[in-house]
Amino acid sequence: MVQRDPIRFFLASKTDKGFVSYFDQLLAKDRPGAALIKGGPGSGKSTLMKKVASALEEAGHEAELIPCASDPDSLDAVIDRTTGRAVIDGTAPHMLDPVYPGARDILLNAGDAWDEGTLRARQGEIMRLSDEANDCHAQASAYIAAAGTLLRRCRAIAARYVDDAAVRALAQNIRLPLDEGARQIPEYRLLSAVSVGRVAFFKGTIDALCQRKLVVTDEWGAASHLLLERVRISARDANRRMILCPCSVCADKLEHILLPGDGLCVSCANPFHDASAGAAEIVEAPYRRVPAREQEAMRALAFHARELIVLAQEQVALSKAIHDVLERVYVSAMDFSILEPVRARALEFLTM
């Protein structure tokens, strides 16, 4: 039996629009509920969620993992795809609280396991490390915002030369049957993020959820975005369940649409991530002839955007290195045996 990759998405990332988070979806009124974990860095929240995810799989449930964009080895949430419930890190930068405390959502406290006296004695060190890590994140955000400005300009130039008729023809070839059931609400996820020294991309999630993959290779992003918007409208009109995945740099640009009920993904491949490997259908983005001077301008914009994204990746890597030191401070003050009942309560909540 072929072992498939786990289902992984990001739910928050730095973008050209600032820090964008989709975590509030997990607390929406139509959701079955969430457990919010509170606690500082190094207090065991991610380790607890990894244990919960393993226990879910052993119990025959399907787990969806939500890694942290700034550290993909760490988890921000686990969603039980069998029950729909979730366990979420409710601390900064997400800062989430139960919407219906006790009635639907619960609050779990990892902070009960630390020795406050030890942490108070190292207050100056904790404040310095926290401020340094925050400065790195602010610098990364500035680079990403600047890169987004350049990429949006590049896309605006490319939009003049999109072959609209070819885009319409591609969209019309994607036929989706009408679902007359309850109205589907689109889910938002991120498949990529500017992360620790790289752009992290969860291509394995596409492979796990979709058997058929239509990939549009598009260096400039205008034609693929137009196609994905047309597919989104068609899926909405057909009332299909869809997962919309915007770009993690240009937040207003769609890059992937997953239609799990149809086993279909329509995706964009570009210099930042390659979704084309293993795809049965790969098409080049339809553009009319682009004048040489416009091509030169777009190449320059894209080149400098990539430079800025590399600088952002370096700042994220530096922030993680600082955060790792901060975590060790908190670990020195933790009694992790106290967290076992918290883990058990989280698992009980997910599977109840």
C-alpha positions in Angstrom: 0.0 0.0 0.0 1.4 3.4 -1.0 1.8 5.7 2.0 0.3 9.1 1.2 1.5 12.4 2.6 -0.4 13.8 5.6 -2.9 16.6 4.8 -1.2 19.8 5.8 -2.2 23.4 5.2 -1.2 26.7 6.7 -3.9 28.9 8.2 -1.9 32.1 8.7 1.0 33.8 7.0 2.7 37.1 6.4 1.5 38.6 3.2 1.6 41.9 1.3 -1.6 42.8 3.2 0.0 42.1 6.6 -0.5 39.1 8.7 -3.5 37.1 7.3 -5.2 34.5 9.4 -8.0 32.1 8.5 -8.1 30.5 12.0 -11.5 32.1 12.7 -13.1 29.7 10.2 -12.5 26.9 12.8 -14.6 28.9 15.3 -17.4 29.8 12.9 -21.0 29.3 14.0 -21.5 26.2 11.8 -18.5 24.4 13.1 -18.8 21.7 15.8 -16.3 23.4 18.2 -12.6 23.8 19.1 -10.3 23.4 22.0 -8.0 26.5 22.5 -4.7 25.9 24.1 -3.0 28.8 26.0 0.6 28.8 27.0 4.0 30.4 26.3 6.7 29.3 23.9 8.2 26.0 24.8 5.2 25.1 27.0 4.5 21.9 25.0 1.5 23.0 22.8 2.9 21.8 19.5 4.2 18.5 21.1 0.8 18.0 22.7 -1.0 18.5 19.3 1.4 16.0 17.6 0.5 13.4 20.2 -3.2 14.2 19.6 -2.8 13.8 15.9 -1.1 10.4 16.3 -3.8 9.2 18.7 -6.5 10.3 16.2 -4.9 8.3 13.4 -4.6 5.3 15.7 -8.3 5.7 16.5 -9.2 5.5 12.8 -9.8 9.3 12.4 -8.3 11.5 9.7 -6.2 14.3 11.0 -5.5 17.6 9.1 -2.3 19.2 10.4 -1.9 23.0 10.5 1.9 23.8 10.8 3.2 27.2 11.8 4.3 29.2 8.8 7.4 30.5 10.6 8.3 27.0 11.7 6.7 24.2 9.7 8.0 21.5 12.1 5.7 23.1 14.8 1.9 22.7 14.8 -0.6 25.6 15.2 -3.6 23.3 15.1 -5.0 19.8 14.4 -8.3 19.4 12.8 -10.2 16.1 13.2 -11.6 15.7 9.7 -13.9 12.9 11.0 -15.7 15.0 13.6 -14.8 18.5 12.3 -13.5 19.6 15.7 -10.1 21.2 16.2 -7.4 21.8 18.7 -5.8 25.2 18.2 -2.9 27.2 19.6 -4.8 30.2 20.8 -1.7 32.3 21.7 0.0 35.1 19.7 0.0 35.8 16.8 -3.5 34.1 16.5 -4.9 35.4 19.9 -8.0 33.3 19.7 -10.6 32.7 22.5 -13.6 30.4 22.7 -16.7 31.8 21.0 -19.1 29.7 23.0 -17.1 28.8 26.1 -18.1 25.5 27.7 -21.2 25.1 25.6 -19.3 24.3 22.4 -15.6 25.4 22.8 -13.2 24.6 25.6 -10.1 26.3 27.0 -7.0 24.3 27.9 -4.2 25.9 29.9 -0.6 24.8 29.4 0.6 27.6 31.6 -0.3 25.7 34.7 2.7 23.5 34.1 5.4 26.3 34.4 7.2 27.6 37.4 6.4 31.3 37.5 9.3 32.0 39.9 11.8 30.7 37.4 10.3 32.8 34.6 10.2 35.9 36.7 13.9 35.5 37.6 14.7 35.5 33.8 12.2 38.3 32.9 14.9 40.5 31.3 16.2 37.7 29.1 12.6 36.7 28.1 11.7 40.3 27.1 14.9 40.8 25.1 14.5 37.6 23.2 10.8 38.2 22.5 11.5 41.7 21.2 14.4 40.5 19.0 12.2 37.8 17.5 9.4 40.3 16.9 11.8 42.7 15.2 12.8 39.9 12.8 9.1 39.2 12.0 8.5 42.9 11.4 11.5 43.0 9.0 10.3 39.9 7.1 6.8 41.5 6.8 8.3 44.6 5.3 10.2 42.6 2.7 7.1 40.6 1.8 5.0 43.7 1.5 7.6 45.2 -0.9 7.8 42.0 -2.9 4.0 41.9 -3.2 4.0 45.5 -4.6 6.4 44.4 -7.3 4.6 41.2 -8.1 1.2 43.0 -8.3 2.8 45.5 -10.8 4.2 42.6 -12.8 0.7 41.0 -12.9 -0.9 44.3 -13.9 1.4 44.4 -17.0 0.8 40.8 -17.8 -3.0 41.2 -17.6 -2.9 43.4 -20.7 -1.8 40.4 -22.7 -4.0 37.5 -21.3 -5.8 35.6 -24.0 -9.3 35.8 -22.5 -10.9 33.5 -25.1 -8.3 30.8 -24.3 -8.9 31.2 -20.6 -12.7 30.9 -21.1 -12.2 27.7 -23.1 -10.0 26.2 -20.4 -12.6 27.0 -17.7 -15.5 25.6 -19.8 -13.7 22.3 -20.1 -14.0 21.9 -16.3 -17.5 20.6 -15.9 -18.9 20.4 -12.4 -22.2 18.7 -11.7 -24.8 20.7 -9.7 -25.1 19.7 -6.0 -28.7 20.5 -4.9 -27.9 19.9 -1.2 -27.1 22.4 1.5 -25.2 25.5 0.4 -21.5 24.9 0.5 -19.3 27.6 2.2 -15.8 27.9 0.7 -12.9 27.1 3.0 -9.7 29.1 2.9 -6.3 27.6 3.4 -2.7 28.3 2.4 -0.6 25.7 0.6 2.6 27.7 0.8 4.2 30.4 2.9 7.5 32.3 3.2 9.1 30.3 5.9 12.5 29.4 7.5 15.0 30.0 4.7 12.6 28.8 2.0 9.1 29.0 0.6 7.4 26.0 2.1 4.9 24.3 -0.2 2.6 21.3 0.7 2.2 19.7 -2.7 1.6 16.4 -1.0 -1.8 17.7 0.3 -2.9 18.2 -3.3 -1.9 14.6 -4.1 -3.7 13.3 -1.0 -7.0 15.1 -1.7 -7.2 15.2 -5.5 -6.6 12.4 -8.1 -7.0 14.8 -11.1 -4.7 17.8 -11.3 -4.9 20.6 -13.9 -1.8 22.7 -13.6 -1.3 26.1 -15.4 2.4 27.1 -15.6 2.4 30.9 -15.3 5.5 33.0 -14.6 3.5 36.2 -14.4 0.3 35.1 -12.5 -2.3 37.1 -14.5 -3.8 34.4 -16.7 -3.8 31.6 -14.0 -5.5 34.0 -11.6 -8.2 34.7 -14.1 -8.7 31.0 -14.8 -8.9 30.2 -11.1 -11.5 32.9 -10.6 -13.6 31.5 -13.3 -13.3 28.0 -11.8 -14.2 29.4 -8.4 -17.4 31.0 -9.8 -18.3 27.8 -11.6 -17.8 25.8 -8.4 -19.9 28.2 -6.4 -22.7 28.1 -9.0 -22.6 24.3 -8.9 -22.6 24.3 -5.1 -19.4 22.2 -4.9 -17.3 22.0 -1.8 -14.1 23.9 -2.5 -10.9 24.9 -0.7 -9.5 28.2 -1.9 -5.8 28.7 -1.5 -4.6 32.3 -2.1 -1.0 33.2 -2.7 0.9 33.7 0.6 2.7 36.8 -0.8 -0.1 38.5 -2.9 -3.1 37.8 -0.7 -5.6 38.8 -3.4 -4.4 36.3 -5.9 -5.7 32.7 -6.1 -3.1 30.0 -6.7 -5.0 26.7 -6.1 -8.5 25.5 -5.9 -9.1 22.1 -4.4 -12.5 20.3 -5.1 -12.1 17.3 -2.8 -15.6 15.9 -3.6 -14.7 15.9 -7.3 -11.1 14.7 -6.8 -9.9 17.8 -8.7 -7.4 20.5 -8.2 -6.8 23.4 -10.5 -3.4 24.8 -9.6 -0.8 27.4 -10.7 2.9 26.6 -11.0 5.4 29.5 -10.8 9.0 30.1 -9.9 8.1 30.0 -6.2 6.5 26.6 -6.2 6.1 23.8 -8.7 2.8 22.1 -8.6 3.2 20.3 -11.9 5.1 17.2 -10.8 2.8 14.2 -11.3 0.0 16.3 -12.9 -1.9 14.6 -15.7 -2.8 17.9 -17.3 -0.3 20.7 -17.7 -1.0 23.7 -19.8 0.9 26.9 -20.4 -0.8 30.1 -19.3 -2.5 31.6 -22.4 -1.0 35.0 -23.3 -0.9 36.9 -26.5 2.6 38.1 -27.7 4.1 40.3 -25.1 6.4 43.2 -26.4 10.0 42.8 -25.5 10.1 46.0 -23.4 7.2 44.7 -21.3 8.9 41.3 -20.9 12.0 43.1 -19.7 10.0 45.2 -17.2 8.3 42.1 -15.8 11.5 40.2 -15.5 13.1 43.0 -13.6 10.1 43.3 -11.2 10.0 39.5 -10.6 13.8 39.4 -10.1 13.7 42.0 -7.4 10.6 40.5 -5.8 12.5 37.2 -5.5 15.4 39.0 -3.9 13.1 40.5 -1.3 11.5 37.2 -0.6 14.9 35.6 0.0 15.6 38.4 2.5 12.3 37.7 4.2 13.1 34.0 4.4 16.4 34.9 6.1 14.6 37.0 8.7 12.1 34.2 9.4 15.1 31.8 9.9 16.7 34.3 12.3 13.5 34.8 14.2 13.2 31.0 14.6 16.8 30.8 15.9 16.0 33.4 18.5 12.6 31.8 19.3 14.4 28.4 19.9 16.5 30.1 22.6 13.4 31.6 24.2 11.7 28.2 24.2 14.7 26.7 26.1 14.1 29.3 28.8 10.5 28.2 29.1 11.3 24.5 28.9 13.6 25.0 31.9 10.6 26.1 33.9 8.1 23.5 32.8 6.8 20.3 34.5 5.6 18.5 31.4 4.0 15.7 33.4 1.2 18.1 34.3 0.3 18.3 30.6 -0.8 14.7 30.2 -4.4 15.4 31.5 -4.5 18.3 29.0 -3.6 16.1 26.1 -6.2 13.5 27.2 -8.9 16.2 27.5 -8.0 17.5 24.0 -8.3 14.0 22.5 -11.6 13.3 24.4 -13.0 16.6 23.1 -12.1 15.8 19.5 -13.6 12.3 19.4 -16.7 12.9 21.6 
